[in-house]
Amino acid sequence: MNILIIGSGGREHAFAMQISKSKLCTELFILPGNAGTASLGKNIPIDPTNFPIIGKFCLDNTIELIVVGPEDPLVKGMRNFFMADNQLKRIAFVGPDETGAQMEGSKDWSKTFMQKYGIPTAAYKTFTKENLKDGISYLENHSLPIVLKADGLAAGKGVLICETKEQAIKELQLMIQEQKFGSASDKVVVEEFLKGIELSVFVLTDGKNYLVLPSAKDYKRIGEGDTGLNTGGMGAISPVPFADEAFLNKVEERIIKPTIAGLQAEGINYIGFIFIGLMNDKGEPNVIEYNSRMGDPETEVVLPRIKNDFAEMMLAAATGKLNEIKLDIDPRTATTIMLVSQGYPEAYEKGKKMEGLELASDSILFHAGTKFNEQGDLVSNGGRVLAVTSLGNSIEEALAISKKNAALIQFENKYYRTDIGYEFMG
């Protein structure tokens, strides 16, 4: 079958790598793709939110399966567009509709959903321009630290942890009155701060059946020891050492099952991935957030551990047959180190020539922000450039391989963290 992947990052390169190996895959297209996906299929230079043009492309190229990587096309209703067309709705489609994608598209929507279905999460209240005064007095009486979250999509940057009430009040005003995160912060969710250690659990569902994929932990801060600004993710590990069977059973019973049941009760036919961001507080899981897609760079450590035919899994999800799939997981540990451009997540330069990729051995290199320039050279094309993923019998073993190869790959102003997985070492 002809398969189309939507997206251009490391997550989509990981999807493409797994799907290109499938016996089901005749021809693979990645829209728009990157320099890494170009060797696995055909990159298509179309905007991922231009649904009419994508629809025409799908019909012209007899696409039979679509897998959507990023959240933006989902929140903007890509599935709804396809399901409303008599020809396009025949294409198997992995990704929720616009309502289901509100799990990520609106923090207020997802918090209301969690509260309604008894899913453990932090206490919260939501404020807008209309009740900003109430928000200020709420903050004045709130325990510290205080978490402020922009309601809408803010490219992973709309969450602030405030250590003082003065800072919280100032940031709330900046978010709502000055639109610090654009229209995403027209509405702001104020949450209690959850203590513990973060991790992510991923679920693939066909609307009724579900599979729990391997757990992962990503490292969002730019600096060593989890310091500095939040980024899209500087590295990840899978599995998470403390996420043992007992902990994951609690996650399934208290969070995954009520989430799937809640979506069904709301009349949402949710087909695709659910990323559940969790806080582990002394063995008790609480939900920090939902995302309506796989995480990045977590995908780059989760997918290499899945031995199943990935296209088969995607087709089963799209056609309501996930109950026929039994997961086969590699027991080894996967680690990834993200090479980024100096200055990220703020201003950084693109177009830096990349060398030494052929020197890397025993790692999988997932392109996140790369392209070929007019001269045919591989160059950087983003803040996060390349994920160096390795498998090993321990975190130490896998990380040693990733670090060795991260050092061999060169581009001007390259930066990476050398302490991914630090809290589990030795």
C-alpha positions in Angstrom: 0.0 0.0 0.0 1.0 3.6 -0.5 1.5 5.4 2.8 1.8 9.1 3.7 3.4 10.5 6.9 2.6 14.1 7.8 5.5 16.1 9.5 9.1 17.0 9.3 10.9 16.2 12.6 12.7 13.4 14.4 9.4 11.7 15.3 8.4 11.5 11.6 11.9 10.2 10.6 11.4 7.5 13.2 7.9 6.7 11.8 9.4 6.6 8.3 12.2 4.3 9.3 9.8 1.8 10.9 7.2 2.0 8.1 9.7 1.7 5.3 10.7 -1.8 6.6 7.1 -3.0 6.5 6.0 -5.7 4.1 2.8 -3.6 3.7 4.6 -0.6 2.4 4.8 -0.2 -1.4 5.6 3.5 -1.7 6.3 5.9 1.2 5.7 9.7 1.1 6.7 12.2 3.8 5.0 15.6 3.8 7.1 17.8 4.0 9.9 15.5 5.5 13.5 16.3 6.0 17.0 15.2 4.8 16.8 12.0 6.8 13.3 10.9 5.5 14.5 11.6 1.9 16.5 8.3 1.9 13.4 6.3 3.0 10.7 7.6 0.8 9.7 10.7 -1.3 9.5 14.1 0.5 6.6 16.2 -0.7 7.0 20.0 -0.2 3.4 20.9 0.8 2.3 22.7 3.9 0.9 20.1 6.4 -2.2 22.3 7.1 -3.1 22.8 3.4 -5.8 20.1 3.5 -7.3 20.5 0.0 -3.9 20.2 -1.7 -3.0 17.2 0.5 -6.3 15.6 -0.3 -5.6 16.0 -4.1 -2.1 14.6 -3.6 -3.6 11.5 -1.8 -6.1 10.8 -4.6 -3.4 11.4 -7.3 -1.0 9.0 -5.6 -3.5 6.3 -4.4 -2.6 6.8 -0.7 -4.2 4.1 1.4 -2.9 5.0 4.9 -2.1 8.4 6.5 -0.1 8.8 9.8 -0.1 12.3 11.2 2.9 13.2 13.3 2.5 16.7 14.7 -0.4 18.3 16.6 -1.1 21.3 14.5 -2.8 19.6 11.5 -4.9 17.5 14.0 -6.0 20.5 16.1 -6.9 22.3 12.8 -9.2 19.4 11.8 -7.3 17.4 9.2 -9.2 14.2 10.1 -12.5 16.1 9.9 -11.6 17.4 6.4 -10.8 13.9 5.2 -13.9 12.3 6.7 -16.2 14.9 5.1 -15.1 13.9 1.6 -16.6 10.7 0.0 -13.3 9.8 -1.7 -10.9 10.8 1.1 -12.7 9.1 3.9 -11.8 5.7 2.4 -8.2 6.3 3.3 -7.1 4.7 6.7 -6.2 7.6 8.9 -4.2 7.6 12.2 -4.8 10.8 14.2 -7.8 12.1 16.2 -10.4 14.5 14.9 -10.6 18.2 15.9 -12.6 17.5 19.1 -10.2 14.7 20.2 -7.2 16.8 19.5 -8.6 19.3 22.1 -6.9 17.1 24.6 -3.7 18.9 23.6 -5.2 22.0 21.8 -6.9 23.3 25.0 -5.4 22.8 28.5 -8.8 23.9 30.0 -10.6 21.3 27.9 -8.3 18.5 29.1 -8.4 19.6 32.8 -12.2 19.7 32.7 -12.2 16.2 31.1 -9.8 14.8 33.8 -12.0 16.3 36.5 -15.2 14.9 35.0 -13.8 11.4 34.7 -11.9 11.2 38.0 -8.4 11.1 36.5 -5.8 12.2 39.0 -4.3 15.6 38.2 -3.3 18.9 39.9 -6.1 21.2 41.3 -6.6 24.1 38.9 -8.7 27.2 37.9 -8.9 28.9 34.5 -8.9 32.7 33.9 -9.5 35.1 31.0 -9.6 38.9 30.5 -13.1 38.8 31.9 -12.1 37.4 35.3 -8.5 38.6 35.5 -9.1 40.3 38.9 -10.4 37.0 40.3 -7.2 35.4 38.9 -5.0 37.9 40.7 -6.7 37.4 44.1 -6.6 33.6 43.5 -2.8 33.8 43.0 -2.4 36.0 46.1 -3.9 33.2 48.2 -2.2 30.3 46.4 0.6 28.1 47.7 4.1 28.3 46.0 5.4 27.5 43.5 2.5 28.2 41.1 2.1 26.8 37.6 0.7 29.0 34.7 -0.2 27.3 31.5 -1.4 29.0 28.2 -4.6 27.2 27.2 -3.7 26.8 23.5 -0.8 25.5 21.5 2.4 27.5 22.3 5.1 25.3 20.7 6.0 23.7 24.1 6.8 27.1 25.6 3.5 28.1 27.2 4.1 26.7 30.7 5.7 28.8 33.5 6.6 27.8 37.0 6.5 30.8 39.3 8.4 30.9 42.6 6.8 34.1 44.0 3.3 35.5 44.0 4.6 38.7 42.5 6.1 36.8 39.6 2.9 34.8 39.1 0.7 37.9 39.0 3.0 39.7 36.6 3.2 36.7 34.3 -0.6 36.2 34.4 -1.1 39.8 33.3 1.5 39.5 30.6 -0.1 36.3 29.3 -3.7 37.6 29.2 -3.3 41.3 28.6 -0.1 41.4 26.5 -0.7 38.1 24.8 2.7 36.8 25.7 2.0 33.5 23.9 -0.3 35.1 21.3 -3.9 33.9 21.2 -2.8 30.7 23.0 -2.8 32.7 26.3 -6.2 34.4 25.9 -7.1 31.8 28.5 -4.7 30.7 31.3 -4.9 27.6 33.5 -3.5 28.1 37.0 -2.4 24.9 38.6 -1.0 23.6 41.8 2.7 22.5 41.5 3.1 18.7 41.5 6.2 17.3 43.2 7.9 14.2 41.9 9.7 13.0 38.8 8.3 13.3 35.3 7.8 10.6 32.7 5.6 9.8 29.7 3.4 6.9 28.8 2.1 6.5 25.3 -1.1 4.8 24.2 -2.2 3.8 20.7 -6.0 3.4 20.4 -8.5 2.5 17.7 -11.3 4.2 19.7 -12.1 1.1 21.7 -9.0 -1.2 22.0 -5.7 0.2 23.0 -2.0 -0.8 23.3 0.3 0.7 26.0 3.6 1.5 24.3 7.0 1.6 26.2 7.4 4.4 28.8 10.0 7.2 28.3 11.4 10.2 30.0 12.6 13.2 28.2 14.8 16.1 29.3 13.3 19.5 28.4 15.8 22.0 29.8 18.6 23.3 27.7 21.3 23.1 30.4 23.0 20.3 32.3 21.3 19.2 35.5 17.9 20.3 34.1 18.7 24.0 34.2 17.9 26.9 31.9 15.1 27.4 29.4 12.5 24.9 28.4 13.1 23.4 24.9 11.3 20.8 22.8 13.5 18.2 24.4 17.2 17.6 24.6 17.2 13.8 24.9 15.2 10.8 26.2 15.5 7.4 27.7 13.2 4.3 27.5 12.2 2.4 29.6 12.1 4.5 32.7 13.8 2.6 35.6 11.2 3.5 38.3 8.2 2.7 36.0 7.9 -0.9 37.1 5.0 -3.2 36.6 3.2 -2.0 39.8 3.5 1.7 38.8 2.4 1.1 35.2 -0.6 -1.0 36.5 -1.7 2.1 38.5 -1.3 4.2 35.4 -3.4 1.8 33.3 -6.2 1.4 35.9 -6.4 5.0 37.2 -5.6 6.9 34.0 -5.6 5.0 30.7 -8.8 3.1 31.2 -10.8 6.1 32.4 -9.4 8.2 29.6 -10.5 5.8 26.9 -13.9 5.3 28.6 -14.3 9.1 29.0 -13.6 9.7 25.3 -16.2 7.1 24.4 -18.7 8.7 26.8 -18.1 12.1 25.2 -18.9 10.5 21.8 -15.3 11.1 20.5 -14.1 8.3 18.2 -10.5 8.8 19.1 -8.1 7.0 16.7 -4.4 7.6 17.2 -1.8 8.2 19.9 -2.4 9.6 23.3 0.7 11.0 25.0 0.2 11.1 28.8 2.7 13.3 30.6 2.9 12.1 34.2 4.3 13.0 37.5 5.4 10.2 39.8 5.0 11.3 43.4 6.3 8.5 45.7 4.8 5.8 43.4 1.5 7.7 42.8 0.8 8.8 39.2 -0.8 12.2 38.4 -1.4 13.6 34.9 0.4 16.8 34.0 -0.9 16.9 30.4 -2.3 15.0 27.5 -0.9 15.4 23.9 -2.8 14.1 20.9 0.3 12.6 19.2 3.6 10.9 20.0 6.2 12.9 21.8 9.5 14.1 20.3 12.3 13.1 21.2 10.5 10.2 23.1 9.5 8.6 19.8 13.2 8.2 18.9 13.6 5.9 22.0 10.2 4.2 22.0 9.9 3.2 18.3 13.4 1.5 18.1 12.2 -0.8 20.9 9.0 -1.9 19.1 9.7 -5.0 17.1 6.3 -5.2 15.4 5.6 -4.3 11.8 4.7 -0.6 12.5 2.6 -0.2 9.3 0.5 -3.2 10.4 0.0 -1.5 13.8 -1.1 1.8 12.2 -3.5 0.0 9.9 -5.0 -2.0 12.8 -5.5 1.3 14.8 -7.2 3.0 11.8 -9.5 0.0 11.1 -10.6 -0.9 14.7 -8.5 -4.1 14.9 -5.8 -3.2 17.5 -7.1 -6.2 19.6 -5.4 -8.4 17.0 -1.9 -6.9 17.7 0.4 -8.3 20.4 3.2 -5.9 21.2 6.8 -7.3 20.9 9.1 -5.0 22.8 13.0 -5.1 22.8 14.0 -5.4 26.6 17.1 -3.3 26.0 17.3 0.4 27.0 17.2 3.1 24.3 18.7 6.5 24.9 18.8 9.5 22.6 20.9 12.7 22.7 19.6 15.7 20.7 22.2 17.8 18.9 20.9 21.4 18.7 22.0 24.8 17.3 23.7 27.2 19.7 21.2 29.7 21.0 18.2 27.4 20.9 15.5 27.7 22.2 16.0 31.4 21.5 17.7 32.9 18.4 19.9 30.5 16.4 21.5 30.2 13.0 20.5 27.6 10.3 22.3 26.4 7.2 25.4 25.0 9.0 27.1 22.3 7.0 27.0 18.9 8.8 29.8 16.3 8.6 30.8 13.1 10.3 27.5 11.3 10.2 29.1 8.4 8.3 31.6 8.0 11.2 28.8 7.1 13.7 28.4 3.4 14.4 25.9 1.4 16.5 23.5 4.4 16.7 20.4 5.3 14.8 20.5 9.0 13.6 17.1 10.6 13.4 17.0 13.9 11.5 15.0 16.6 13.3 15.9 19.8 11.6 18.0 19.1 8.5 17.9 19.7 4.7 20.1 19.6 1.6 21.2 23.0 0.3 21.4 23.9 -3.3 25.0 22.5 -3.5 23.6 19.1 -2.2 25.3 19.5 1.2 23.5 18.3 4.4 22.9 21.4 6.5 21.1 22.3 9.8 17.6 23.6 9.4 16.2 24.0 12.9 16.9 24.5 16.6 16.9 20.8 17.2 19.0 19.2 14.5 19.7 15.5 15.0 18.8 12.8 17.6 21.5 10.2 18.2 19.8 7.0 19.5 21.5 3.9 20.8 20.4 0.6 22.4 22.2 -1.1 25.2 21.8 -3.5 28.1 21.9 -0.6 30.5 21.4 3.2 30.5 25.2 3.5 30.9 25.9 1.3 27.9 23.4 2.9 25.6 24.5 6.5 26.6 28.2 5.7 26.1 27.4 4.8 22.5 25.2 7.9 22.0 27.8 10.2 23.5 30.7 8.8 21.4 28.7 9.4 18.2 27.4 12.8 19.3 31.0 13.9 19.5 31.9 12.6 16.0 29.1 14.5 14.2 30.1 18.1 13.4 28.4 21.4 12.5 29.3 24.9 13.5 27.9 25.9 17.0 26.7 22.4 17.8 25.5 21.9 21.4 24.2 18.9 23.3 23.7 17.8 26.9 26.1 15.2 28.2 24.0 14.3 31.2 20.9 12.7 29.8 19.7 10.1 32.2 21.9 11.5 35.0 19.6 10.7 37.9 19.7 7.0 37.0 23.4 6.6 36.6 25.5 4.7 39.2 
